[in-house]
Amino acid sequence: MLQRVLAVSFAQVLRTVAILLLPLAFISLIAWATAGSATGNTSDPMRAAIWLWLGAHHIPFFLNSEAAGYLSYLPIGAMLLPFFALRSGFGRALSKLHGDFHNISSVRSIFASQYALVVTLLALASRSPNVSAQWYLAPIFSFFIAYLASLTAGSRLRMSQAVSYSTRALAILFGFSFIFLAIAIFMNLSTFKNIAIVLQPGFFGAFLLFAINLFYLPNLAVSVLAYFTGTGFAVGEGTIVSPFIHRLGEIPALPILAVLPTSSSKWALLAVVFVIALGALMASWALASSSRSLFQAIVLIAISLSVLAYLASGSLMTEAMSAVGVSIWKLTLSITVQIGLGIAALVLIPQIKLRSR
């Protein structure tokens, strides 16, 4: 029984890897053939395809060329590609097993572990003198993505009240962040166009440039949330963009960065009232249940914000761009405190009024 589960799971793991890696290899080969190469070695585009695939798993890279650097500011949106491929692969594995298992959790663990092993081996195999993936993070990120994807396939799990409260609150927060981001994009369409014209990426370059900007949108949504809650974000070493301070240096020529504010504005802090109101709304959801679920929801929100802030920040190769994104502890602390104030207001104010009467 175990051998059958291992065989079926591993076959679907290889299929999932091929679904993403083969198209990336084709694109890399076309780009390599178009641009040319000094060495003429076809291993270069193969390595590039694996690097793109590893980057979609949010695995950082060390750059050991003349200007040594570190690339950890990677697009969150690209993680959806392996997520949905893994979800499909795990669903196919379950259908092929035809219920020949007693514990679906063990199948999830086997599937995620096998996928993490393949990702780690490819991270090691793709190393070159100039670029190398941070391979020891590969099993962590890939296992987490694979296991999370498997949770959404097959039999569905019942969410506890704490998970329901936290997911609804986070959905509201990032929903408004994406709305503000969309407004900023439409207000700066001409700047988007000018940057794209200056870059002159060509056909394949334009496709890749569009994909990069699209996949980085969730990173920018986290930065938008940090801006409107007061902590702000950085676009390089020694820079900060917040309602209080606006200090920018040289920035990369990416069209999506056209949405950056041109000055500080304390009016943005009005959004803090919205976050406090969200805390009050969460407290109203929990009035009919225990306060324990509400406390657990706050803890889950803090953990989720820490993970998202980590994924949405990092280094962008050069020393000047070594700090890009949000401060993990500042964003987590500020939003958790603001939500806590809203909860305290809804719980304590009625009690104070009753005592005064």
C-alpha positions in Angstrom: 0.0 0.0 0.0 2.7 2.4 1.0 4.8 1.6 -2.1 1.7 2.4 -4.3 1.2 5.7 -2.6 4.9 6.6 -3.0 4.9 5.6 -6.7 1.7 7.5 -7.6 2.7 10.6 -5.6 6.2 10.7 -7.1 4.8 10.4 -10.6 2.5 13.4 -10.0 5.4 15.3 -8.5 7.5 14.9 -11.7 4.5 15.8 -13.8 3.9 19.0 -11.7 7.6 19.9 -12.1 7.4 19.4 -15.9 4.2 21.4 -16.3 6.1 24.6 -15.3 9.7 23.8 -16.1 9.3 22.7 -19.7 7.5 26.0 -20.8 10.2 28.0 -18.9 12.9 26.0 -20.7 11.3 26.7 -24.1 11.1 30.5 -23.3 14.7 30.5 -22.1 15.9 28.7 -25.2 14.1 31.1 -27.5 15.5 34.1 -25.6 19.0 32.6 -25.6 18.9 31.9 -29.4 17.6 35.4 -30.1 20.1 37.3 -27.9 23.1 35.0 -28.5 25.7 33.8 -26.0 29.4 34.3 -25.6 29.9 30.6 -24.7 27.3 28.9 -27.0 26.6 26.4 -24.2 23.0 25.3 -24.1 23.3 24.6 -20.4 22.9 28.3 -19.8 19.2 28.6 -20.8 18.5 25.4 -18.9 20.0 26.8 -15.8 18.0 30.1 -16.4 14.8 28.1 -16.7 15.5 26.4 -13.4 16.3 29.7 -11.7 13.0 31.2 -12.9 11.2 28.1 -11.6 13.1 28.3 -8.2 12.3 32.1 -8.1 8.6 31.2 -8.4 9.0 29.3 -5.1 10.5 32.4 -3.5 14.0 30.8 -3.1 16.7 33.6 -2.9 19.9 33.7 -5.0 23.5 34.6 -4.4 25.1 36.6 -7.2 28.9 36.0 -7.4 29.7 38.1 -10.5 31.9 41.3 -10.5 29.3 43.1 -8.5 28.3 40.5 -5.9 24.8 40.7 -4.6 21.8 38.9 -3.1 18.4 38.5 -4.7 15.6 37.9 -2.2 13.0 40.5 -3.2 11.0 38.0 -5.3 7.4 38.3 -6.6 4.7 36.8 -4.4 2.3 36.4 -7.3 4.7 34.0 -9.0 4.1 31.5 -6.2 0.6 31.0 -7.6 2.0 29.1 -10.5 3.5 26.2 -8.5 0.6 26.4 -6.1 -2.1 25.6 -8.7 0.2 23.1 -10.5 0.7 21.3 -7.2 -3.0 21.5 -6.4 -3.8 19.8 -9.7 -1.1 17.2 -9.3 -2.2 16.2 -5.8 -5.8 16.0 -7.0 -4.7 13.6 -9.8 -2.8 11.6 -7.3 -5.9 11.1 -5.1 -8.0 10.1 -8.1 -5.4 7.5 -9.2 -5.2 6.0 -5.7 -9.0 5.5 -5.8 -9.3 5.7 -2.0 -6.5 3.1 -1.4 -5.3 5.0 1.7 -6.6 5.4 5.2 -5.1 8.8 6.2 -5.1 11.6 3.6 -2.8 13.7 5.8 0.0 11.1 5.4 -0.5 11.3 1.6 -0.1 15.1 1.8 3.1 14.7 3.8 4.5 12.2 1.3 3.6 14.4 -1.7 5.0 17.6 -0.2 8.2 15.8 1.0 8.9 14.3 -2.4 8.3 17.6 -4.1 10.6 19.4 -1.6 13.3 16.7 -2.4 13.1 17.3 -6.2 13.2 21.1 -5.7 16.3 20.9 -3.5 18.1 18.6 -5.9 17.4 21.0 -8.8 18.5 23.9 -6.7 21.8 22.2 -6.1 22.2 21.0 -9.7 21.6 24.5 -11.2 24.4 26.2 -9.3 27.0 28.1 -11.4 30.1 30.1 -10.6 28.1 33.3 -10.9 24.6 32.4 -9.7 23.6 30.0 -7.0 20.2 29.4 -5.3 20.1 29.4 -1.5 19.4 25.7 -1.6 18.9 25.1 2.1 15.8 27.2 1.9 14.4 25.2 -1.0 13.0 22.3 1.1 11.3 24.7 3.5 9.5 26.9 0.9 8.7 24.1 -1.5 7.3 21.8 1.3 5.2 24.7 2.6 3.8 25.5 -0.9 3.1 21.9 -1.7 1.4 21.1 1.6 -0.7 24.2 1.5 -1.7 23.4 -2.1 -2.7 19.8 -1.1 -4.9 21.2 1.7 -7.1 22.9 -1.0 -7.5 19.7 -3.0 -9.5 16.6 -2.3 -11.5 16.6 0.9 -11.9 20.1 2.3 -11.0 21.0 5.9 -13.4 22.7 8.2 -12.1 26.1 9.3 -12.3 27.0 12.9 -13.8 30.3 14.0 -10.4 31.8 14.6 -9.2 30.9 11.1 -12.5 32.3 9.6 -12.2 35.6 11.5 -8.5 36.1 10.5 -9.0 35.2 6.9 -11.9 37.5 6.5 -10.0 40.4 8.2 -7.0 39.9 6.0 -9.1 39.6 2.9 -10.7 43.0 3.7 -7.3 44.6 4.4 -5.7 43.5 1.2 -8.8 44.0 -0.8 -8.7 47.7 0.0 -4.9 47.7 -0.6 -5.4 46.3 -4.1 -8.2 48.9 -4.8 -5.8 51.7 -3.9 -3.1 50.1 -6.0 -5.4 49.8 -9.0 -6.3 53.5 -8.7 -2.7 54.5 -8.5 -1.9 52.4 -11.6 -4.7 54.0 -13.7 -3.6 57.5 -12.5 0.0 56.9 -13.7 -0.6 55.0 -17.0 1.3 57.6 -19.0 4.4 57.1 -16.8 4.0 53.3 -17.2 4.0 53.8 -21.0 7.1 56.1 -21.0 9.2 53.7 -18.9 8.2 50.8 -21.2 9.2 52.8 -24.3 12.5 53.7 -22.8 13.3 50.1 -21.9 12.5 48.8 -25.5 12.2 45.2 -24.3 11.2 43.7 -27.7 8.6 41.0 -28.1 9.8 38.3 -25.6 11.1 41.0 -23.3 7.8 42.8 -23.3 6.1 39.5 -22.3 8.5 38.9 -19.5 8.3 42.5 -18.4 4.5 42.3 -18.2 4.7 39.0 -16.2 7.2 40.5 -13.8 5.1 43.6 -13.1 2.0 41.4 -12.7 3.6 39.0 -10.3 5.0 41.9 -8.2 1.5 43.3 -7.6 1.0 41.5 -4.3 4.4 42.8 -3.0 3.2 46.3 -3.8 -0.2 45.6 -2.1 1.7 44.8 1.1 3.7 48.1 0.7 0.4 50.0 0.1 -1.0 48.5 3.3 2.2 49.5 5.2 2.0 53.1 3.8 -1.6 53.7 4.8 -1.1 52.2 8.3 1.8 54.6 9.0 5.0 52.4 8.9 5.8 53.0 5.2 8.3 51.0 3.0 11.7 51.3 1.5 12.9 51.3 -2.1 16.6 51.0 -1.4 19.2 51.5 1.4 18.5 54.6 3.4 15.1 55.3 1.7 11.6 55.5 3.2 8.2 56.3 1.8 5.6 56.9 4.5 2.9 59.5 5.4 5.6 61.3 7.5 8.8 61.0 5.5 9.4 60.8 1.7 13.1 60.0 1.0 13.9 58.2 -2.3 17.2 57.6 -4.1 17.7 55.9 -7.5 15.1 53.3 -8.3 15.0 50.5 -10.8 13.4 51.2 -14.2 10.3 49.0 -13.6 7.0 50.4 -14.9 5.2 49.2 -11.8 7.2 51.6 -9.7 5.4 54.5 -11.4 2.8 54.2 -8.6 5.3 55.4 -6.0 4.1 58.6 -4.2 5.9 61.8 -5.1 5.6 63.2 -1.6 4.5 62.4 2.0 0.9 63.0 3.0 -0.5 62.6 6.5 -4.0 62.3 5.0 -3.1 58.7 4.3 -3.3 58.0 8.0 -7.1 58.3 7.8 -6.9 54.6 6.8 -5.9 53.8 10.4 -9.5 54.6 11.3 -10.6 51.9 8.9 -8.2 49.3 10.4 -9.5 50.2 13.9 -13.1 49.8 12.6 -12.1 46.4 11.3 -11.0 45.4 14.8 -14.4 46.4 16.1 -16.1 44.5 13.3 -14.0 41.4 14.3 -15.2 41.8 17.9 -18.8 42.0 16.7 -18.3 38.7 14.8 -17.1 37.1 18.1 -19.8 38.4 20.4 -21.8 35.2 20.0 -18.8 33.0 20.5 -15.9 32.8 23.0 -13.3 35.4 23.4 -10.7 32.7 23.0 -11.5 32.5 19.2 -11.0 36.2 18.9 -7.6 36.1 20.7 -6.5 33.2 18.4 -7.7 35.2 15.4 -5.4 38.1 16.4 -2.5 35.8 16.8 -3.2 34.3 13.4 -3.4 37.7 11.8 0.0 38.7 13.4 1.6 35.5 12.1 0.1 35.9 8.6 1.2 39.5 8.4 4.8 38.6 9.5 5.0 35.9 6.8 3.6 38.2 4.1 5.9 41.1 5.2 8.8 38.7 4.9 7.8 37.5 1.5 7.2 41.1 0.3 10.6 42.5 1.3 14.2 41.7 0.7 17.3 42.6 -1.3 17.3 43.5 -5.0 20.8 42.4 -6.1 22.9 45.5 -5.5 24.1 47.1 -2.2 22.1 50.2 -2.9 18.9 48.1 -3.2 19.7 45.9 -0.3 16.5 47.0 1.6 13.3 46.9 -0.5 9.8 46.5 0.9 8.4 46.8 4.4 9.7 46.4 7.9 8.4 43.0 9.2 8.0 43.9 12.8 6.7 47.4 12.3 4.0 46.4 9.9 2.9 43.4 12.1 3.0 45.5 15.3 1.2 48.5 13.9 -1.7 46.6 12.3 -2.1 44.2 15.3 -2.2 47.2 17.7 -4.7 49.0 15.5 -7.0 46.0 15.3 -6.6 45.5 19.0 -7.7 49.1 19.6 -10.9 48.5 17.6 -11.6 45.3 19.6 -11.0 47.1 22.9 -13.2 50.0 21.9 -16.2 47.7 21.1 -15.7 45.6 24.2 -14.8 48.3 26.8 -16.8 51.3 25.8 -20.3 49.7 26.4 -19.0 48.5 29.8 -17.9 52.0 30.8 -21.3 53.4 29.8 -23.1 50.8 31.9 -20.9 51.6 34.9 -21.4 55.3 34.6 -25.2 54.8 34.6 
